[in-house]
Amino acid sequence: MNDRIKAHLALLGANLFYGAAFTVAKEVMPRLIEPLGFILIRVSVVTVLFWLSFAGGKKFRTTIDRKDWKILVLGGLFGVALNQMLFFAGLNLTFPIHASLIMMSTPLLITVIALFVLRERIPMLKAAGLLLGISGAVLLMSAGKEVTLTGDSATGDLLVFLNAASYAAYLVLIKPMMLRYRPIIVIRWVFLFGFLFVLPFGLPQFLRIDWSLFELKDYAIVAFIVLFVTFFTYLWNIFALKHLSPATAGAYIYLQPIFAAIISMIVTGEALTWVKALASLLIFGGVFLVNFRIVKDNGRWKIAS
């Protein structure tokens, strides 16, 4: 299995866990843990895990060049601190449907930022895939519901949009680092700086947690969010960025609504409708156009990445 296929599988797994988080996290937040306190738990534990992880290898250096420290600090700010804090702050002020729709702007923001920062070209099929994926995500998230971006939720909508822009900037900024350092080297510094940014905001809420109210199931949920939704997702995303473009990594966000819907159907018994099935096809079609192309090789058609 080549590295590009592994990168696609890593993105698939990461977004599967992200999709699960929408259902799982609600079991403990904000009932037992306030949003910023939960973020501090996630970031602090995962920072320790990344720093305990093996970081050897002859091909890549472990010492950071002076010019790269600024990128790592910005990565911690945009990719960890602002990304997580803005989303939870916005979600508290707006409707989940609004937040889900606005998050779908991430791939487009990545494409625009990469166009100027990395000078990436946007082929016609990739642009069509982005639009197709957004169409499917909008259909899935808004089916049977009124969608509006005005009114009292405007502040929350803005915060969620800034979160999407923050994550897009992170993916684009951190991509060049993958050519010089091992992913684990990059992510450990990104999380350390992110932890320093999150600490003053999350500490007051963390200190208010009453751990005596937790049951075994609640601890299991926290462990799942920390290990799978944070540790593995960030590690897999940054591994994928070593082999794929930021736009490709961002396109996989379209799969999150599908995974979230499937998990919701399993856990809550939500029914599968034709609208959800059609939206799923549009999303998968968009991801395919962004990531793959059909070429003719020695008279035979085949799929190439």
Disulfide bonds with the S-S distance in Angstrom:
none
